[in-house]
Amino acid sequence: MLNLKRRAGESIVINEHTIIRILKTGPGGCQIGIEAPHSEHIRRGEIASETEKIMRRTAEAIGVA
């Protein structure tokens, strides 16, 4: 894992099409903006984990897994 410190106004370039910008920082966390093609699916980690659990349970219930 790459661990970076960024300040408001700075950015991180993932590839030529995906950029993460730090919009605002504060004591409760930071606000980020993500510029990426519409074809990229961007989800918060907790949402992605929950979706994966649901898909796994569904596959087990119908006998696919």
Backbone as CSV, one residue per row, in Angstrom:
resi,resn,N_x,N_y,N_z,CA_x,CA_y,CA_z,C_x,C_y,C_z
1,MET,0.837,-1.171,0.000,0.000,0.000,0.000,0.889,1.244,0.000
2,LEU,0.533,2.172,-0.832,1.221,3.454,-0.883,0.532,4.401,0.083
3,ASN,1.272,5.024,0.981,0.727,5.938,1.970,1.255,7.339,1.676
4,LEU,0.365,8.261,1.354,0.767,9.615,0.982,0.121,10.648,1.878
5,LYS,0.810,11.741,2.122,0.206,12.890,2.791,-0.083,13.929,1.723
6,ARG,-1.263,14.474,1.731,-1.667,15.500,0.777,-2.353,16.614,1.548
7,ARG,-2.314,17.803,0.997,-2.999,18.958,1.564,-4.112,19.385,0.616
8,ALA,-5.022,20.194,1.119,-6.102,20.719,0.288,-5.504,21.396,-0.942
9,GLY,-6.069,21.104,-2.101,-5.583,21.658,-3.359,-4.599,20.757,-4.086
10,GLU,-4.071,19.755,-3.404,-3.131,18.831,-4.039,-3.892,17.644,-4.624
11,SER,-3.198,16.864,-5.445,-3.865,15.745,-6.107,-2.961,14.522,-6.177
12,ILE,-3.582,13.412,-6.550,-2.886,12.150,-6.782,-3.340,11.660,-8.151
13,VAL,-2.392,11.338,-9.019,-2.709,10.863,-10.356,-2.561,9.342,-10.368
14,ILE,-3.659,8.649,-10.639,-3.642,7.181,-10.685,-3.167,6.720,-12.059
15,ASN,-3.782,7.244,-13.096,-3.355,6.996,-14.468,-3.774,8.213,-15.284
16,GLU,-3.639,8.168,-16.581,-3.933,9.353,-17.388,-5.398,9.765,-17.350
17,HIS,-6.279,8.882,-16.852,-7.709,9.175,-16.837,-8.303,9.319,-15.436
18,THR,-7.525,9.035,-14.396,-8.065,9.040,-13.042,-7.209,9.907,-12.127
19,ILE,-7.851,10.924,-11.540,-7.157,11.851,-10.649,-7.981,12.007,-9.376
20,ILE,-7.306,11.957,-8.241,-7.939,12.193,-6.954,-7.450,13.542,-6.450
21,ARG,-8.394,14.426,-6.130,-8.050,15.758,-5.634,-8.517,15.897,-4.189
22,ILE,-7.662,16.476,-3.370,-8.020,16.774,-1.990,-8.696,18.140,-2.007
23,LEU,-9.979,18.169,-1.682,-10.738,19.407,-1.750,-10.674,20.191,-0.451
24,LYS,-10.822,19.495,0.679,-10.862,20.163,1.967,-10.392,19.196,3.044
25,THR,-9.671,19.682,4.018,-9.263,18.855,5.149,-9.740,19.512,6.433
26,GLY,-9.938,18.707,7.447,-10.380,19.214,8.736,-10.194,18.151,9.796
27,PRO,-10.571,18.471,11.028,-10.365,17.520,12.128,-11.177,16.234,11.976
28,GLY,-12.303,16.282,11.254,-13.133,15.093,11.094,-12.776,14.252,9.895
29,GLY,-11.829,14.669,9.092,-11.451,13.913,7.901,-11.158,14.839,6.743
30,CYS,-11.249,14.318,5.548,-10.987,15.138,4.381,-12.073,14.898,3.339
31,GLN,-12.221,15.860,2.458,-13.169,15.729,1.356,-12.347,15.588,0.088
32,ILE,-12.669,14.570,-0.708,-11.920,14.334,-1.933,-12.849,14.410,-3.134
33,GLY,-12.259,14.687,-4.271,-12.966,14.635,-5.538,-12.242,13.650,-6.436
34,ILE,-12.987,12.876,-7.187,-12.385,11.879,-8.066,-12.812,12.171,-9.492
35,GLU,-11.835,12.372,-10.364,-12.091,12.545,-11.791,-11.724,11.237,-12.470
36,ALA,-12.729,10.602,-13.081,-12.503,9.311,-13.732,-13.542,9.129,-14.828
37,PRO,-13.254,8.278,-15.803,-14.242,7.994,-16.846,-15.510,7.385,-16.240
38,HIS,-16.633,7.619,-16.876,-17.900,7.067,-16.398,-17.881,5.542,-16.376
39,SER,-17.030,4.931,-17.167,-16.963,3.468,-17.207,-16.324,2.876,-15.941
40,GLU,-15.644,3.699,-15.151,-15.032,3.233,-13.905,-16.069,3.250,-12.796
41,HIS,-16.193,2.152,-12.069,-17.130,2.067,-10.952,-16.379,2.448,-9.681
42,ILE,-16.785,3.535,-9.061,-16.127,4.020,-7.852,-17.130,3.928,-6.713
43,ARG,-16.763,3.166,-5.669,-17.629,2.991,-4.509,-16.808,3.170,-3.243
44,ARG,-17.472,3.604,-2.188,-16.813,3.643,-0.882,-16.514,2.209,-0.459
45,GLY,-15.447,2.034,0.299,-15.021,0.699,0.711,-16.083,-0.090,1.432
46,GLU,-16.825,0.550,2.349,-17.844,-0.172,3.112,-18.998,-0.615,2.227
47,ILE,-19.308,0.140,1.187,-20.365,-0.248,0.253,-19.893,-1.431,-0.596
48,ALA,-18.662,-1.368,-1.067,-18.119,-2.464,-1.885,-18.071,-3.762,-1.077
49,SER,-17.683,-3.687,0.204,-17.615,-4.882,1.050,-18.999,-5.477,1.262
50,GLU,-19.986,-4.622,1.522,-21.340,-5.105,1.747,-21.907,-5.742,0.479
51,THR,-21.652,-5.133,-0.673,-22.115,-5.679,-1.946,-21.503,-7.052,-2.188
52,GLU,-20.214,-7.188,-1.883,-19.542,-8.474,-2.061,-20.151,-9.551,-1.165
53,LYS,-20.465,-9.202,0.085,-21.090,-10.164,1.007,-22.453,-10.617,0.479
54,ILE,-23.244,-9.663,0.006,-24.573,-9.992,-0.510,-24.462,-10.904,-1.724
55,MET,-23.540,-10.604,-2.620,-23.371,-11.425,-3.823,-22.922,-12.838,-3.454
56,ARG,-22.030,-12.945,-2.462,-21.552,-14.260,-2.027,-22.704,-15.076,-1.427
57,ARG,-23.523,-14.442,-0.556,-24.660,-15.140,0.050,-25.674,-15.570,-1.002
58,THR,-25.910,-14.721,-1.979,-26.862,-15.052,-3.049,-26.361,-16.235,-3.856
59,ALA,-25.076,-16.223,-4.201,-24.496,-17.333,-4.971,-24.587,-18.641,-4.194
60,GLU,-24.332,-18.577,-2.881,-24.434,-19.787,-2.057,-25.873,-20.283,-2.000
61,ALA,-26.820,-19.360,-1.899,-28.241,-19.740,-1.790,-28.762,-20.413,-3.038
62,ILE,-28.244,-20.008,-4.199,-28.730,-20.625,-5.438,-27.812,-21.748,-5.925
63,GLY,-26.781,-22.027,-5.121,-25.919,-23.167,-5.423,-24.854,-22.924,-6.486
64,VAL,-24.473,-21.672,-6.696,-23.454,-21.365,-7.688,-22.061,-21.452,-7.090
65,ALA,-21.923,-21.094,-5.831,-20.595,-21.068,-5.203,-20.224,-22.397,-4.645
